[in-house]
């Protein structure tokens, strides 16, 4: 067993297979908030500071 697998005792491939959907969703949300201004400013516009 390699040192990076010692804590969980599961192969990296399993961790990657179960975690990639979360990474994709986080990347898409980050891009959406960054490049679509009305998404990130919608709450501020609703409050009307």
Phi and psi restraints in degrees (range 20) as a CNS / XPLOR table:
assign (resid 1 and name C) (resid 2 and name N)
       (resid 2 and name CA) (resid 2 and name C) 1.0 -81.6 20.0 2
assign (resid 2 and name N) (resid 2 and name CA)
       (resid 2 and name C) (resid 3 and name N) 1.0 156.1 20.0 2
assign (resid 2 and name C) (resid 3 and name N)
       (resid 3 and name CA) (resid 3 and name C) 1.0 -58.5 20.0 2
assign (resid 3 and name N) (resid 3 and name CA)
       (resid 3 and name C) (resid 4 and name N) 1.0 -36.8 20.0 2
assign (resid 3 and name C) (resid 4 and name N)
       (resid 4 and name CA) (resid 4 and name C) 1.0 -72.0 20.0 2
assign (resid 4 and name N) (resid 4 and name CA)
       (resid 4 and name C) (resid 5 and name N) 1.0 -13.5 20.0 2
assign (resid 4 and name C) (resid 5 and name N)
       (resid 5 and name CA) (resid 5 and name C) 1.0 -98.1 20.0 2
assign (resid 5 and name N) (resid 5 and name CA)
       (resid 5 and name C) (resid 6 and name N) 1.0 -4.4 20.0 2
assign (resid 5 and name C) (resid 6 and name N)
       (resid 6 and name CA) (resid 6 and name C) 1.0 -66.8 20.0 2
assign (resid 6 and name N) (resid 6 and name CA)
       (resid 6 and name C) (resid 7 and name N) 1.0 -33.7 20.0 2
assign (resid 6 and name C) (resid 7 and name N)
       (resid 7 and name CA) (resid 7 and name C) 1.0 -70.2 20.0 2
assign (resid 7 and name N) (resid 7 and name CA)
       (resid 7 and name C) (resid 8 and name N) 1.0 -48.0 20.0 2
assign (resid 7 and name C) (resid 8 and name N)
       (resid 8 and name CA) (resid 8 and name C) 1.0 -97.5 20.0 2
assign (resid 8 and name N) (resid 8 and name CA)
       (resid 8 and name C) (resid 9 and name N) 1.0 -18.7 20.0 2
assign (resid 8 and name C) (resid 9 and name N)
       (resid 9 and name CA) (resid 9 and name C) 1.0 59.3 20.0 2
assign (resid 9 and name N) (resid 9 and name CA)
       (resid 9 and name C) (resid 10 and name N) 1.0 33.4 20.0 2
assign (resid 9 and name C) (resid 10 and name N)
       (resid 10 and name CA) (resid 10 and name C) 1.0 -128.6 20.0 2
assign (resid 10 and name N) (resid 10 and name CA)
       (resid 10 and name C) (resid 11 and name N) 1.0 149.4 20.0 2
assign (resid 10 and name C) (resid 11 and name N)
       (resid 11 and name CA) (resid 11 and name C) 1.0 -67.1 20.0 2
assign (resid 11 and name N) (resid 11 and name CA)
       (resid 11 and name C) (resid 12 and name N) 1.0 151.2 20.0 2
assign (resid 11 and name C) (resid 12 and name N)
       (resid 12 and name CA) (resid 12 and name C) 1.0 -60.0 20.0 2
assign (resid 12 and name N) (resid 12 and name CA)
       (resid 12 and name C) (resid 13 and name N) 1.0 -35.2 20.0 2
assign (resid 12 and name C) (resid 13 and name N)
       (resid 13 and name CA) (resid 13 and name C) 1.0 -59.3 20.0 2
assign (resid 13 and name N) (resid 13 and name CA)
       (resid 13 and name C) (resid 14 and name N) 1.0 -39.7 20.0 2
assign (resid 13 and name C) (resid 14 and name N)
       (resid 14 and name CA) (resid 14 and name C) 1.0 -65.7 20.0 2
assign (resid 14 and name N) (resid 14 and name CA)
       (resid 14 and name C) (resid 15 and name N) 1.0 -43.0 20.0 2
assign (resid 14 and name C) (resid 15 and name N)
       (resid 15 and name CA) (resid 15 and name C) 1.0 -62.4 20.0 2
assign (resid 15 and name N) (resid 15 and name CA)
       (resid 15 and name C) (resid 16 and name N) 1.0 -43.8 20.0 2
assign (resid 15 and name C) (resid 16 and name N)
       (resid 16 and name CA) (resid 16 and name C) 1.0 -64.4 20.0 2
assign (resid 16 and name N) (resid 16 and name CA)
       (resid 16 and name C) (resid 17 and name N) 1.0 -43.4 20.0 2
assign (resid 16 and name C) (resid 17 and name N)
       (resid 17 and name CA) (resid 17 and name C) 1.0 -63.2 20.0 2
assign (resid 17 and name N) (resid 17 and name CA)
       (resid 17 and name C) (resid 18 and name N) 1.0 -35.9 20.0 2
assign (resid 17 and name C) (resid 18 and name N)
       (resid 18 and name CA) (resid 18 and name C) 1.0 -85.9 20.0 2
assign (resid 18 and name N) (resid 18 and name CA)
       (resid 18 and name C) (resid 19 and name N) 1.0 -17.4 20.0 2
assign (resid 18 and name C) (resid 19 and name N)
       (resid 19 and name CA) (resid 19 and name C) 1.0 -101.7 20.0 2
assign (resid 19 and name N) (resid 19 and name CA)
       (resid 19 and name C) (resid 20 and name N) 1.0 -13.5 20.0 2
assign (resid 19 and name C) (resid 20 and name N)
       (resid 20 and name CA) (resid 20 and name C) 1.0 -66.8 20.0 2
assign (resid 20 and name N) (resid 20 and name CA)
       (resid 20 and name C) (resid 21 and name N) 1.0 -32.8 20.0 2
assign (resid 20 and name C) (resid 21 and name N)
       (resid 21 and name CA) (resid 21 and name C) 1.0 -61.5 20.0 2
assign (resid 21 and name N) (resid 21 and name CA)
       (resid 21 and name C) (resid 22 and name N) 1.0 -37.3 20.0 2
assign (resid 21 and name C) (resid 22 and name N)
       (resid 22 and name CA) (resid 22 and name C) 1.0 -65.7 20.0 2
assign (resid 22 and name N) (resid 22 and name CA)
       (resid 22 and name C) (resid 23 and name N) 1.0 -38.7 20.0 2
assign (resid 22 and name C) (resid 23 and name N)
       (resid 23 and name CA) (resid 23 and name C) 1.0 -65.7 20.0 2
assign (resid 23 and name N) (resid 23 and name CA)
       (resid 23 and name C) (resid 24 and name N) 1.0 -40.2 20.0 2
assign (resid 23 and name C) (resid 24 and name N)
       (resid 24 and name CA) (resid 24 and name C) 1.0 -65.1 20.0 2
assign (resid 24 and name N) (resid 24 and name CA)
       (resid 24 and name C) (resid 25 and name N) 1.0 -44.3 20.0 2
assign (resid 24 and name C) (resid 25 and name N)
       (resid 25 and name CA) (resid 25 and name C) 1.0 -63.3 20.0 2
assign (resid 25 and name N) (resid 25 and name CA)
       (resid 25 and name C) (resid 26 and name N) 1.0 -43.5 20.0 2
assign (resid 25 and name C) (resid 26 and name N)
       (resid 26 and name CA) (resid 26 and name C) 1.0 -62.5 20.0 2
assign (resid 26 and name N) (resid 26 and name CA)
       (resid 26 and name C) (resid 27 and name N) 1.0 -40.2 20.0 2
assign (resid 26 and name C) (resid 27 and name N)
       (resid 27 and name CA) (resid 27 and name C) 1.0 -65.1 20.0 2
assign (resid 27 and name N) (resid 27 and name CA)
       (resid 27 and name C) (resid 28 and name N) 1.0 -42.9 20.0 2
assign (resid 27 and name C) (resid 28 and name N)
       (resid 28 and name CA) (resid 28 and name C) 1.0 -65.3 20.0 2
assign (resid 28 and name N) (resid 28 and name CA)
       (resid 28 and name C) (resid 29 and name N) 1.0 -41.6 20.0 2
assign (resid 28 and name C) (resid 29 and name N)
       (resid 29 and name CA) (resid 29 and name C) 1.0 -65.5 20.0 2
assign (resid 29 and name N) (resid 29 and name CA)
       (resid 29 and name C) (resid 30 and name N) 1.0 -39.9 20.0 2
assign (resid 29 and name C) (resid 30 and name N)
       (resid 30 and name CA) (resid 30 and name C) 1.0 -62.5 20.0 2
assign (resid 30 and name N) (resid 30 and name CA)
       (resid 30 and name C) (resid 31 and name N) 1.0 -44.3 20.0 2
assign (resid 30 and name C) (resid 31 and name N)
       (resid 31 and name CA) (resid 31 and name C) 1.0 -64.5 20.0 2
assign (resid 31 and name N) (resid 31 and name CA)
       (resid 31 and name C) (resid 32 and name N) 1.0 -39.9 20.0 2
assign (resid 31 and name C) (resid 32 and name N)
       (resid 32 and name CA) (resid 32 and name C) 1.0 -63.7 20.0 2
assign (resid 32 and name N) (resid 32 and name CA)
       (resid 32 and name C) (resid 33 and name N) 1.0 -46.8 20.0 2
assign (resid 32 and name C) (resid 33 and name N)
       (resid 33 and name CA) (resid 33 and name C) 1.0 -67.8 20.0 2
assign (resid 33 and name N) (resid 33 and name CA)
       (resid 33 and name C) (resid 34 and name N) 1.0 -33.3 20.0 2
assign (resid 33 and name C) (resid 34 and name N)
       (resid 34 and name CA) (resid 34 and name C) 1.0 -75.9 20.0 2
assign (resid 34 and name N) (resid 34 and name CA)
       (resid 34 and name C) (resid 35 and name N) 1.0 -41.4 20.0 2
assign (resid 34 and name C) (resid 35 and name N)
       (resid 35 and name CA) (resid 35 and name C) 1.0 -106.9 20.0 2
assign (resid 35 and name N) (resid 35 and name CA)
       (resid 35 and name C) (resid 36 and name N) 1.0 -4.4 20.0 2
assign (resid 35 and name C) (resid 36 and name N)
       (resid 36 and name CA) (resid 36 and name C) 1.0 -118.3 20.0 2
assign (resid 36 and name N) (resid 36 and name CA)
       (resid 36 and name C) (resid 37 and name N) 1.0 98.5 20.0 2
assign (resid 36 and name C) (resid 37 and name N)
       (resid 37 and name CA) (resid 37 and name C) 1.0 -60.5 20.0 2
assign (resid 37 and name N) (resid 37 and name CA)
       (resid 37 and name C) (resid 38 and name N) 1.0 -35.5 20.0 2
assign (resid 37 and name C) (resid 38 and name N)
       (resid 38 and name CA) (resid 38 and name C) 1.0 -69.0 20.0 2
assign (resid 38 and name N) (resid 38 and name CA)
       (resid 38 and name C) (resid 39 and name N) 1.0 -19.4 20.0 2
assign (resid 38 and name C) (resid 39 and name N)
       (resid 39 and name CA) (resid 39 and name C) 1.0 -71.7 20.0 2
assign (resid 39 and name N) (resid 39 and name CA)
       (resid 39 and name C) (resid 40 and name N) 1.0 -47.9 20.0 2
assign (resid 39 and name C) (resid 40 and name N)
       (resid 40 and name CA) (resid 40 and name C) 1.0 -78.3 20.0 2
assign (resid 40 and name N) (resid 40 and name CA)
       (resid 40 and name C) (resid 41 and name N) 1.0 -24.5 20.0 2
assign (resid 40 and name C) (resid 41 and name N)
       (resid 41 and name CA) (resid 41 and name C) 1.0 -99.6 20.0 2
assign (resid 41 and name N) (resid 41 and name CA)
       (resid 41 and name C) (resid 42 and name N) 1.0 0.5 20.0 2
assign (resid 41 and name C) (resid 42 and name N)
       (resid 42 and name CA) (resid 42 and name C) 1.0 -61.0 20.0 2
assign (resid 42 and name N) (resid 42 and name CA)
       (resid 42 and name C) (resid 43 and name N) 1.0 -43.0 20.0 2
assign (resid 42 and name C) (resid 43 and name N)
       (resid 43 and name CA) (resid 43 and name C) 1.0 -66.9 20.0 2
assign (resid 43 and name N) (resid 43 and name CA)
       (resid 43 and name C) (resid 44 and name N) 1.0 -39.6 20.0 2
assign (resid 43 and name C) (resid 44 and name N)
       (resid 44 and name CA) (resid 44 and name C) 1.0 -64.5 20.0 2
assign (resid 44 and name N) (resid 44 and name CA)
       (resid 44 and name C) (resid 45 and name N) 1.0 -40.7 20.0 2
assign (resid 44 and name C) (resid 45 and name N)
       (resid 45 and name CA) (resid 45 and name C) 1.0 -68.4 20.0 2
assign (resid 45 and name N) (resid 45 and name CA)
       (resid 45 and name C) (resid 46 and name N) 1.0 -32.2 20.0 2
assign (resid 45 and name C) (resid 46 and name N)
       (resid 46 and name CA) (resid 46 and name C) 1.0 -71.0 20.0 2
assign (resid 46 and name N) (resid 46 and name CA)
       (resid 46 and name C) (resid 47 and name N) 1.0 -34.9 20.0 2
assign (resid 46 and name C) (resid 47 and name N)
       (resid 47 and name CA) (resid 47 and name C) 1.0 -74.9 20.0 2
assign (resid 47 and name N) (resid 47 and name CA)
       (resid 47 and name C) (resid 48 and name N) 1.0 -30.4 20.0 2
assign (resid 47 and name C) (resid 48 and name N)
       (resid 48 and name CA) (resid 48 and name C) 1.0 56.5 20.0 2
assign (resid 48 and name N) (resid 48 and name CA)
       (resid 48 and name C) (resid 49 and name N) 1.0 63.1 20.0 2
